[in-house]
Amino acid sequence: MKTKLYIKEEMAIYMKKILLFYGKECVHCHVMLPLADKLEKEEKVKIEKLENAKKMRKFENMVRKACDGEFGVPAFIDEKGKKAFCGESSYSGLKKWIKK
């Protein structure tokens, strides 16, 4: 039987939201989009996919820091704007970032 605390922690994990900025013609984005879908299902994370780079501007400094000075896509950003992950990666690399 699950305790109330366990259920609350489980819900908190599920409520984690990630913003994924991508480009329709970006080759690396096409690699990462299916991995994002897999992550969403397996790790109970909500990933909001946004194609509009203008919305990404408010996260520019964080993305540049995470991306060695570059500002591009794909870029994963936690909903609180405290961490970012950019570029193409393996599923395990993306999963490791989510769990940090």
C-alpha positions as CSV (number, residue, x, y, z in Angstrom):
1,M,0.0,0.0,0.0
2,K,1.3,3.4,-1.0
3,T,1.6,6.0,1.8
4,K,0.4,9.6,1.3
5,L,4.0,10.8,1.2
6,Y,5.0,8.3,-1.5
7,I,2.0,9.4,-3.6
8,K,2.9,13.1,-3.1
9,E,6.5,12.4,-4.2
10,E,5.3,10.4,-7.2
11,M,3.0,13.3,-8.2
12,A,5.9,15.8,-7.8
13,I,8.1,13.8,-10.2
14,Y,5.3,13.6,-12.7
15,M,4.6,17.3,-12.5
16,K,8.2,18.2,-13.6
17,K,7.9,20.1,-16.8
18,I,10.6,20.7,-19.5
19,L,10.4,23.1,-22.4
20,L,12.0,21.8,-25.6
21,F,12.8,24.4,-28.2
22,Y,13.3,22.9,-31.7
23,G,13.5,23.8,-35.4
24,K,11.5,22.1,-38.1
25,E,14.5,21.8,-40.4
26,C,17.1,21.0,-37.6
27,V,18.6,17.6,-38.1
28,H,19.6,17.3,-34.4
29,C,16.1,18.2,-33.4
30,H,14.7,15.4,-35.4
31,V,17.0,13.0,-33.5
32,M,16.0,14.4,-30.1
33,L,12.2,14.7,-30.6
34,P,11.6,10.9,-30.4
35,L,13.9,10.7,-27.4
36,A,11.9,13.4,-25.7
37,D,8.7,11.5,-26.4
38,K,10.2,8.3,-24.9
39,L,11.4,10.3,-21.9
40,E,8.0,11.7,-21.4
41,K,6.4,8.3,-21.3
42,E,9.1,6.4,-19.3
43,E,10.1,9.0,-16.8
44,K,6.7,10.7,-16.2
45,V,8.0,14.1,-17.3
46,K,5.9,16.6,-19.2
47,I,7.8,18.0,-22.2
48,E,6.3,21.1,-23.9
49,K,7.6,21.3,-27.5
50,L,8.0,24.9,-28.8
51,E,9.1,25.6,-32.4
52,N,9.1,29.4,-32.0
53,A,12.6,30.5,-31.1
54,K,11.4,34.0,-30.1
55,K,10.0,32.4,-26.9
56,M,13.4,31.0,-26.2
57,R,15.0,34.5,-25.9
58,K,14.2,34.9,-22.2
59,F,16.3,31.8,-21.6
60,E,19.2,33.0,-23.8
61,N,21.9,33.4,-21.1
62,M,21.2,30.0,-19.6
63,V,21.2,28.3,-23.0
64,R,24.5,30.0,-23.9
65,K,26.0,28.9,-20.7
66,A,24.9,25.3,-21.1
67,C,25.8,25.3,-24.8
68,D,29.4,26.6,-24.7
69,G,28.3,30.1,-25.8
70,E,26.0,28.9,-28.6
71,F,22.4,29.8,-28.8
72,G,20.5,27.3,-30.8
73,V,18.3,24.2,-30.9
74,P,17.5,21.7,-29.7
75,A,17.4,23.2,-26.3
76,F,15.8,21.6,-23.2
77,I,15.0,24.0,-20.3
78,D,13.4,23.1,-17.0
79,E,10.2,25.1,-16.4
80,K,11.8,27.1,-13.6
81,G,14.6,28.3,-15.9
82,K,17.3,26.9,-13.6
83,K,19.0,24.5,-16.0
84,A,19.4,23.8,-19.7
85,F,20.6,21.1,-21.9
86,C,21.4,21.6,-25.6
87,G,22.3,19.7,-28.7
88,E,22.1,16.1,-29.7
89,S,22.6,13.4,-27.1
90,S,21.9,9.8,-26.3
91,Y,18.7,8.9,-24.5
92,S,20.8,8.0,-21.4
93,G,22.5,11.5,-21.5
94,L,19.1,13.2,-21.7
95,K,17.7,11.0,-18.9
96,K,20.7,11.8,-16.7
97,W,20.2,15.6,-17.2
98,I,16.5,15.3,-16.3
99,K,17.3,13.5,-13.0
100,K,19.9,16.1,-11.9
